[in-house]
């Protein structure tokens, strides 16, 4: 057997073992009172053993192993250390200092590492892949492609699992946001109407097409936005510009910010070389001309032969 065949066979064996322990042997009961699976925990270093460090909580007898590969170079017994807890290939709780791409009850764009007869296994930055069963796939997944995933805990087994059926985890019934409030956004998918977003990891919202000036926006992108309107049915309209700056699209705002940082003058205008514009503003000449055209129309700048000037009242 070649090394490649052995590696694939070993990997498949581990995947099947993960599935069996996850769904065929649910008798393992994990009840964590002071340690929490799927999130960071700050624990105390209790003792060193050949496999690694055993960590615990000051007010509990529970312990968890931090394998040698993650043990810091310098430490003392009694030190505090922040670790992420999950279940290893044997479904035992284990600690790691690696930072996963996703945490419990959060969303992230993850890549499919492997697919078998049970479901898909996603790369989430740790040794053991995150399992997404077929029943939790919004559409059949393909190896190598990326999907927006929500990580939850299986109620029957207390194991971490993923789902691409994200809408079931977003509830707009009890909103804790207000119009004009700054919020964190994740792009869920793009439609003809605009961009559907996840607000603060909890609510559904929509950025209408006429509010989007960045053509590079993709599923999984994270950005800042503001609540524009909360409708009577609790549907939320979101904008990507701060309230009061609706008439200044983002690229125009970039020009304004650069002008203010450069004492109100930029040696750029319609006749500037594209590379000069790209070097200073990181945008194309076409985008730059549109941006300064809008600013000129709003009487925020003056365009002269030697460059553009910020109108004095705006300084």
Number of C-alpha atoms within 10 A of each C-alpha: 7 7 8 9 10 11 12 12 13 11 13 15 12 15 21 14 15 21 17 13 17 23 13 11 10 13 11 14 10 13 10 10 8 14 21 15 22 20 16 21 19 14 21 20 23 18 14 16 10 7 11 15 23 21 26 23 18 13 7 10 8 14 18 19 21 23 17 14 10 14 15 10 5 5 11 11 13 14 11 17 16 13 20 21 21 20 17 15 17 12 15 13 18 21 24 21 18 12 14 15 14 21 19 17 16 16 25 22 22 23 20 21 17 19 20 12 8 15 18 25 24 27 21 20 14 16 11 17 20 25 26 24 19 18 13 19 18 13 11 11 20 14 13 14 12 18 22 21 26 26 23 19 15 13 8 12 17 18 23 21 21 28 24 24 15 18 15 9 17 14 12 14 10 8 13 9 16 14 14 17 13 21 18 14 25 26 22 25 17 16 10 7 11 15 22 21 28 23 24 16 17 18 22 23 26 24 23 17 13 9 16 16 12 10 6 6 15 14 18 21 16 16 13 15 22 23 24 21 16 17 9 7 8 16 16 24 19 28 23 23 21 17 16 8 11 12 13 17 19 19 20 20 17 17 22 24 12 16 19 16 12 13 11 18 19 19 16 21 19 19 11 13 11 15 13 15 20 13 10 13 16 13 17 14 20 11 13 23 15 15 20 23 16 18 22 16 10 11 12 17 23 16 17 12 10 13 15 21 22 23 14 10 6 11 12
